[in-house]
Structures are given as structure tokens and as C-alpha cells.
Amino acid sequence: MRTIDWVDGGIELVDQTRLPHEFLRLRVTDPDALVDAVQRLAVRGAPALGVAGALGVALLATSTDSSEEVRSGARRLRDARPTAVNLSWGVDRALRQLDRGAQAVLTEALAVRDEDIAASVAMGENGAATLRELLPGRSIRAMTVCNAGGLAAVERGTALSVVQTLHEQGRLGHTLVTETRPLLQGARLTAWELRRMGAEHSVIVDSAGPFLLNRDYADAVLVGADRIAANGDTANKVGSFSLALAARQAGVPFLVVAPESSIDPETPGGDDIAVEERDASEVVAFDGIATAPEGTGALNPAFDVTPAELITAIVTENRVVRPGRGTPPVGTVPERPQDR
Ligand SMILES: CSC[C@H]1O[C@H](OP(=O)(O)O)[C@H](O)[C@@H]1O
């Protein structure tokens, strides 16, 4: 199953706002409809946003001869969500081909898609090998935040690709899925993917995560990333930082699994990462039903930032970086897809 793809001259994507009760594919041929799909999280997840960015520029380039129209549409798409660097990376990578014509833009966008598919497999293998090394000879009970599965990419995903690889190797124990308020990517999406995978799992409320780690209910925490700063500080769904603190307290490995395209060497550290503030209504209501008194305000950071020193390993398709263990900071490797 591909979460997002280029089909017959347009973009097809799974509308994730309808899951888990309805599986609906959206066909997008209008660039503004793609911006809307990104902003309402019909398509979401850093790697999927990178592919959406690249395919969105291909949609623009194949629908107008005006370079200015393409560039202004690309700016709107690039700015649709601020935290996942993959979105701007995907837009910029396709846009760099514009002077070579629409077909060159589309070819580059399809390469971004295909690289994401290959990267998901490699991250699964690299992450599973890392956990087998850290936790030899046992089934590994994972704890997850948000959704970093195939729905957050094109196929397989990042952190959940590690879970799937462990499952395929017969090394996966029971997985605990934090529901991930306020939009419930864990309960709605990760549980849906684990069920399809046939992997045993339970959903927990977010605030139970630290306690259950401290009571030895999980052997590793596996999360994705939206932006990894040059020093290894990592932005991911809100709730990741508290689990990282709890994992450190409980002596449990905390792994960030993300493609190289989530690494941003232009961002020196976590304090420099723009964290998306989403609408208060997502916090004080659910499915249109108020959960707080009328007029109650809310703070709704969509992400938080985990300092590198709390991260056991950053796993990409190309490497495993151990912050604080003598490996060079993640942002210092010269050769990355962005440099092409
Ligand atoms: C595979 S990284 C996915 C990453 O994106 C999610 O955020 P959102 O659902 O708001 O797009 C979350 O941070 C995941 O870890």
C-alpha cells in the first residue's frame, strides 16, 4: 500500500483524517487542495510530507508554463507546515529541476518517492540490528509515539519499519502505542497499522508512558523525527521529550528513526527549531464536542524537542549515530541527499 503516489498525472493519497474507520484515497490535481491536505493532516508525517512537497511541485510544473506560477505555488506548499524539514526539502529538490522543464521536475519527484521507499526498508534493518545489539537474545517490547509507519511515509515508514522488521524476524514483543493527543495518530493510525501487520499491541494514554517505562513494560522507545538539528537535538510529536526523560530514568534505549532528509545541518540546535502551534480547538474539543468549558483557551504545540544527550541512537537509512558516544554530530556528514 502506498500512502502517497503519482497516478495518471495527479497525486493520490490516503486521507488519514478518515482512519481508522474509513479507508479513503483522495485524488489531488489542484495544488491548493494539496496545501489544504497537508494543513489538515490528510497527508502527514515527515517523510510523506517530503514526497508530497516534491510531487506538489511536479503537479504545478505540469499544469502551467509559467515558472513564476510554479514558484509561488511552491512557496505556499513549502510554508504549509513549519516543523518537518522534509516538506521544504522535497519542494526545493523538485524545484531545482524547474529550469530543465516539467518532465525533469517530475522525474526528480518520482526519485524522491522511490528513495523514500528504499530508505524505509533500510531504516527498518538498521534499527532492528541496533536493538538486537543493545538488547541481545530477547523479544523486544517497543513503545511508540504518534505514527511513524507507512502512513507517515510512502511505505513501511521509519520507527514502525523497525517494529515491522523485528516482527518479521520473530523478535518483536508486545508493543505499547501511546494514543498521542490531541489528534490521536497513535490510537487511530499506529494501532491500525500494527493490526494489519498482525503485531500484538495495546494503546495507552500518553501520560501512562513514563510510568509504564519505569515499571519495565517496554524495552525500547522508538520515535520518528520531523527535524533533527546539526547537534542531534530532535523535534518530534509532542510527548516524545517526556518519554525520553522517562526512558533515561528507566534505563531504556530511546531511538530516533528518520531518513537523512529529516536532518537539517542549517539548524544548529533544538532551540532553533520552529515548533508548529496548532489551533486550540484541537485541544478543547474532539470530533466537534467541547471537552472544556466554552471559551477555554489552550496551548497546542504539535511537537517538542528532545536534546541529543537523551537519545540513545539516531537511525537513518545510511547510518546509526550515537550522540554523546564519540560519533560526530549527526549534521556534520557532508554527503546527504539534500546536497545533490
Ligand atoms: C515518520 S516521522 C512522522 C512524524 O510526523 C508526525 O507528526 P504529524 O502527525 O503532525 O505529521 C510525528 O511527529 C511523527 O513522528
The ligand as a Gaussian input file, in Angstrom:
#p B3LYP/6-31G(d) Opt

LIG

0 1
 C        7.968000       9.219000      10.326000
 S        8.126000      10.731000      11.071000
 C        6.452000      11.122000      11.353000
 C        6.347000      12.206000      12.370000
 O        5.378000      13.165000      11.938000
 C        4.372000      13.214000      12.916000
 O        3.803000      14.463000      13.061000
 P        2.406000      14.784000      12.309000
 O        1.499000      13.617000      12.528000
 O        1.944000      16.067000      12.993000
 O        2.781000      14.996000      10.860000
 C        5.102000      12.821000      14.173000
 O        5.950000      13.836000      14.628000
 C        5.882000      11.647000      13.670000
 O        6.900000      11.233000      14.470000

